């Protein structure tokens, strides 16, 4: 006859191997976040860039079945519950897709493009975003008697 400790161990192993234990832990985290989230505090308005980035991340999370993480992202970031249309995202990012790329999140295609780019000119030059940058102590002349 098995002891209670042995039964707990077998049950935990079975739940871990099926992935159910991880899902339960993620669900508990999401529920705790929802319970602690102060809905009275207004969310900052999403910039256009943040909306696109968050939507790319949400598409990636849901594709990989990280649904509780996606639900926390949606709640915490203030994303609308209704997803942006994928074609709209592709158009905004100036991305053209073929049939095979439509079966995976846009983020995969973007990363793949940069990883496999055979561009001989070197690295891509990234410009700063249109988002305001946070000023730092160095920007304010910290330590100087102005």
CNS distance restraints for C-alpha pairs under 8 A (distance, minus, plus):
assign (resid   2 and name CA) (resid   6 and name CA) 6.04 0.50 0.50
assign (resid   2 and name CA) (resid   7 and name CA) 6.56 0.50 0.50
assign (resid   3 and name CA) (resid   7 and name CA) 6.31 0.50 0.50
assign (resid   4 and name CA) (resid   8 and name CA) 6.15 0.50 0.50
assign (resid   5 and name CA) (resid   9 and name CA) 6.20 0.50 0.50
assign (resid   6 and name CA) (resid  10 and name CA) 6.21 0.50 0.50
assign (resid   7 and name CA) (resid  11 and name CA) 6.05 0.50 0.50
assign (resid   8 and name CA) (resid  12 and name CA) 6.01 0.50 0.50
assign (resid   9 and name CA) (resid  13 and name CA) 6.13 0.50 0.50
assign (resid  10 and name CA) (resid  14 and name CA) 6.12 0.50 0.50
assign (resid  11 and name CA) (resid  15 and name CA) 6.15 0.50 0.50
assign (resid  12 and name CA) (resid  16 and name CA) 6.06 0.50 0.50
assign (resid  12 and name CA) (resid  21 and name CA) 7.62 0.50 0.50
assign (resid  13 and name CA) (resid  17 and name CA) 6.04 0.50 0.50
assign (resid  14 and name CA) (resid  18 and name CA) 6.24 0.50 0.50
assign (resid  15 and name CA) (resid  19 and name CA) 6.17 0.50 0.50
assign (resid  15 and name CA) (resid  20 and name CA) 5.16 0.50 0.50
assign (resid  15 and name CA) (resid  21 and name CA) 5.08 0.50 0.50
assign (resid  16 and name CA) (resid  20 and name CA) 6.21 0.50 0.50
assign (resid  16 and name CA) (resid  21 and name CA) 5.13 0.50 0.50
assign (resid  16 and name CA) (resid  22 and name CA) 6.77 0.50 0.50
assign (resid  19 and name CA) (resid  23 and name CA) 6.42 0.50 0.50
assign (resid  20 and name CA) (resid  24 and name CA) 6.09 0.50 0.50
assign (resid  21 and name CA) (resid  25 and name CA) 6.20 0.50 0.50
assign (resid  22 and name CA) (resid  26 and name CA) 6.16 0.50 0.50
assign (resid  23 and name CA) (resid  27 and name CA) 6.01 0.50 0.50
assign (resid  24 and name CA) (resid  28 and name CA) 6.11 0.50 0.50
assign (resid  25 and name CA) (resid  29 and name CA) 6.27 0.50 0.50
assign (resid  26 and name CA) (resid  30 and name CA) 6.18 0.50 0.50
assign (resid  26 and name CA) (resid  68 and name CA) 6.00 0.50 0.50
assign (resid  26 and name CA) (resid  69 and name CA) 7.27 0.50 0.50
assign (resid  27 and name CA) (resid  31 and name CA) 6.11 0.50 0.50
assign (resid  27 and name CA) (resid  68 and name CA) 5.86 0.50 0.50
assign (resid  28 and name CA) (resid  32 and name CA) 6.07 0.50 0.50
assign (resid  29 and name CA) (resid  33 and name CA) 6.13 0.50 0.50
assign (resid  30 and name CA) (resid  34 and name CA) 6.15 0.50 0.50
assign (resid  30 and name CA) (resid  68 and name CA) 5.94 0.50 0.50
assign (resid  30 and name CA) (resid  69 and name CA) 7.15 0.50 0.50
assign (resid  30 and name CA) (resid  71 and name CA) 7.33 0.50 0.50
assign (resid  30 and name CA) (resid  72 and name CA) 5.96 0.50 0.50
assign (resid  31 and name CA) (resid  35 and name CA) 6.10 0.50 0.50
assign (resid  32 and name CA) (resid  36 and name CA) 6.13 0.50 0.50
assign (resid  33 and name CA) (resid  37 and name CA) 5.81 0.50 0.50
assign (resid  33 and name CA) (resid  72 and name CA) 7.30 0.50 0.50
assign (resid  34 and name CA) (resid  72 and name CA) 7.71 0.50 0.50
assign (resid  34 and name CA) (resid  75 and name CA) 7.88 0.50 0.50
assign (resid  43 and name CA) (resid  77 and name CA) 7.49 0.50 0.50
assign (resid  43 and name CA) (resid  78 and name CA) 6.27 0.50 0.50
assign (resid  44 and name CA) (resid  78 and name CA) 7.96 0.50 0.50
assign (resid  45 and name CA) (resid  78 and name CA) 7.99 0.50 0.50
assign (resid  46 and name CA) (resid  50 and name CA) 5.98 0.50 0.50
assign (resid  46 and name CA) (resid  51 and name CA) 5.89 0.50 0.50
assign (resid  46 and name CA) (resid  77 and name CA) 7.92 0.50 0.50
assign (resid  46 and name CA) (resid  78 and name CA) 7.46 0.50 0.50
assign (resid  46 and name CA) (resid  79 and name CA) 7.89 0.50 0.50
assign (resid  47 and name CA) (resid  51 and name CA) 6.12 0.50 0.50
assign (resid  47 and name CA) (resid 131 and name CA) 7.70 0.50 0.50
assign (resid  48 and name CA) (resid  52 and name CA) 6.36 0.50 0.50
assign (resid  49 and name CA) (resid  53 and name CA) 6.16 0.50 0.50
assign (resid  49 and name CA) (resid 131 and name CA) 7.95 0.50 0.50
assign (resid  50 and name CA) (resid  54 and name CA) 5.85 0.50 0.50
assign (resid  51 and name CA) (resid  55 and name CA) 6.04 0.50 0.50
assign (resid  51 and name CA) (resid  79 and name CA) 7.14 0.50 0.50
assign (resid  52 and name CA) (resid  56 and name CA) 6.19 0.50 0.50
assign (resid  52 and name CA) (resid  89 and name CA) 6.92 0.50 0.50
assign (resid  53 and name CA) (resid  57 and name CA) 6.26 0.50 0.50
assign (resid  54 and name CA) (resid  58 and name CA) 6.01 0.50 0.50
assign (resid  54 and name CA) (resid  73 and name CA) 7.91 0.50 0.50
assign (resid  54 and name CA) (resid  77 and name CA) 7.81 0.50 0.50
assign (resid  54 and name CA) (resid  79 and name CA) 7.53 0.50 0.50
assign (resid  55 and name CA) (resid  59 and name CA) 6.09 0.50 0.50
assign (resid  55 and name CA) (resid  79 and name CA) 7.87 0.50 0.50
assign (resid  55 and name CA) (resid  83 and name CA) 7.28 0.50 0.50
assign (resid  55 and name CA) (resid  84 and name CA) 7.02 0.50 0.50
assign (resid  56 and name CA) (resid  60 and name CA) 6.29 0.50 0.50
assign (resid  56 and name CA) (resid 105 and name CA) 7.43 0.50 0.50
assign (resid  56 and name CA) (resid 106 and name CA) 6.69 0.50 0.50
assign (resid  56 and name CA) (resid 107 and name CA) 6.05 0.50 0.50
assign (resid  57 and name CA) (resid  61 and name CA) 6.10 0.50 0.50
assign (resid  57 and name CA) (resid 107 and name CA) 7.42 0.50 0.50
assign (resid  58 and name CA) (resid  62 and name CA) 6.10 0.50 0.50
assign (resid  58 and name CA) (resid  70 and name CA) 5.61 0.50 0.50
assign (resid  58 and name CA) (resid  73 and name CA) 7.36 0.50 0.50
assign (resid  58 and name CA) (resid  74 and name CA) 7.70 0.50 0.50
assign (resid  59 and name CA) (resid  63 and name CA) 6.06 0.50 0.50
assign (resid  59 and name CA) (resid 105 and name CA) 5.96 0.50 0.50
assign (resid  59 and name CA) (resid 106 and name CA) 7.85 0.50 0.50
assign (resid  60 and name CA) (resid  64 and name CA) 6.33 0.50 0.50
assign (resid  60 and name CA) (resid 105 and name CA) 5.48 0.50 0.50
assign (resid  60 and name CA) (resid 106 and name CA) 7.84 0.50 0.50
assign (resid  60 and name CA) (resid 107 and name CA) 6.76 0.50 0.50
assign (resid  60 and name CA) (resid 108 and name CA) 7.99 0.50 0.50
assign (resid  61 and name CA) (resid  65 and name CA) 6.21 0.50 0.50
assign (resid  61 and name CA) (resid  66 and name CA) 4.96 0.50 0.50
assign (resid  61 and name CA) (resid  67 and name CA) 6.63 0.50 0.50
assign (resid  61 and name CA) (resid  69 and name CA) 7.11 0.50 0.50
assign (resid  61 and name CA) (resid  70 and name CA) 5.76 0.50 0.50
assign (resid  62 and name CA) (resid  66 and name CA) 5.51 0.50 0.50
assign (resid  62 and name CA) (resid  67 and name CA) 5.46 0.50 0.50
assign (resid  62 and name CA) (resid  70 and name CA) 6.45 0.50 0.50
assign (resid  63 and name CA) (resid 104 and name CA) 7.47 0.50 0.50
assign (resid  63 and name CA) (resid 105 and name CA) 6.90 0.50 0.50
assign (resid  66 and name CA) (resid  70 and name CA) 6.17 0.50 0.50
assign (resid  67 and name CA) (resid  71 and name CA) 6.09 0.50 0.50
assign (resid  68 and name CA) (resid  72 and name CA) 6.27 0.50 0.50
assign (resid  69 and name CA) (resid  73 and name CA) 6.19 0.50 0.50
assign (resid  70 and name CA) (resid  74 and name CA) 6.10 0.50 0.50
assign (resid  71 and name CA) (resid  75 and name CA) 6.17 0.50 0.50
assign (resid  72 and name CA) (resid  76 and name CA) 5.83 0.50 0.50
assign (resid  73 and name CA) (resid  77 and name CA) 5.71 0.50 0.50
assign (resid  73 and name CA) (resid  79 and name CA) 7.78 0.50 0.50
assign (resid  74 and name CA) (resid  78 and name CA) 5.85 0.50 0.50
assign (resid  74 and name CA) (resid  79 and name CA) 4.93 0.50 0.50
assign (resid  74 and name CA) (resid  80 and name CA) 7.12 0.50 0.50
assign (resid  74 and name CA) (resid  81 and name CA) 7.05 0.50 0.50
assign (resid  75 and name CA) (resid  79 and name CA) 6.81 0.50 0.50
assign (resid  84 and name CA) (resid  88 and name CA) 6.92 0.50 0.50
assign (resid  84 and name CA) (resid  89 and name CA) 6.99 0.50 0.50
assign (resid  85 and name CA) (resid  89 and name CA) 6.46 0.50 0.50
assign (resid  86 and name CA) (resid  90 and name CA) 6.21 0.50 0.50
assign (resid  87 and name CA) (resid  91 and name CA) 6.03 0.50 0.50
assign (resid  88 and name CA) (resid  92 and name CA) 6.09 0.50 0.50
assign (resid  89 and name CA) (resid  93 and name CA) 6.18 0.50 0.50
assign (resid  90 and name CA) (resid  94 and name CA) 5.92 0.50 0.50
assign (resid  90 and name CA) (resid  95 and name CA) 4.92 0.50 0.50
assign (resid  90 and name CA) (resid  96 and name CA) 6.85 0.50 0.50
assign (resid  90 and name CA) (resid  97 and name CA) 7.95 0.50 0.50
assign (resid  90 and name CA) (resid 106 and name CA) 7.60 0.50 0.50
assign (resid  91 and name CA) (resid  95 and name CA) 6.11 0.50 0.50
assign (resid  91 and name CA) (resid  96 and name CA) 7.81 0.50 0.50
assign (resid  97 and name CA) (resid 101 and name CA) 5.88 0.50 0.50
assign (resid  97 and name CA) (resid 102 and name CA) 6.67 0.50 0.50
assign (resid  98 and name CA) (resid 102 and name CA) 6.75 0.50 0.50
assign (resid  99 and name CA) (resid 103 and name CA) 7.48 0.50 0.50
assign (resid 100 and name CA) (resid 104 and name CA) 7.92 0.50 0.50
assign (resid 101 and name CA) (resid 105 and name CA) 7.85 0.50 0.50
assign (resid 101 and name CA) (resid 106 and name CA) 7.64 0.50 0.50
assign (resid 101 and name CA) (resid 109 and name CA) 6.59 0.50 0.50
assign (resid 102 and name CA) (resid 106 and name CA) 7.71 0.50 0.50
assign (resid 104 and name CA) (resid 108 and name CA) 6.66 0.50 0.50
assign (resid 104 and name CA) (resid 109 and name CA) 7.64 0.50 0.50
assign (resid 105 and name CA) (resid 109 and name CA) 7.06 0.50 0.50
assign (resid 106 and name CA) (resid 110 and name CA) 6.28 0.50 0.50
assign (resid 107 and name CA) (resid 111 and name CA) 6.17 0.50 0.50
assign (resid 108 and name CA) (resid 112 and name CA) 5.94 0.50 0.50
assign (resid 109 and name CA) (resid 113 and name CA) 5.98 0.50 0.50
assign (resid 110 and name CA) (resid 114 and name CA) 6.54 0.50 0.50
assign (resid 111 and name CA) (resid 115 and name CA) 6.12 0.50 0.50
assign (resid 112 and name CA) (resid 116 and name CA) 5.89 0.50 0.50
assign (resid 113 and name CA) (resid 117 and name CA) 5.67 0.50 0.50
assign (resid 135 and name CA) (resid 139 and name CA) 5.97 0.50 0.50
assign (resid 135 and name CA) (resid 140 and name CA) 7.25 0.50 0.50
assign (resid 136 and name CA) (resid 140 and name CA) 6.55 0.50 0.50
assign (resid 137 and name CA) (resid 141 and name CA) 6.37 0.50 0.50
assign (resid 137 and name CA) (resid 142 and name CA) 5.18 0.50 0.50
assign (resid 138 and name CA) (resid 142 and name CA) 5.62 0.50 0.50
assign (resid 141 and name CA) (resid 146 and name CA) 7.80 0.50 0.50
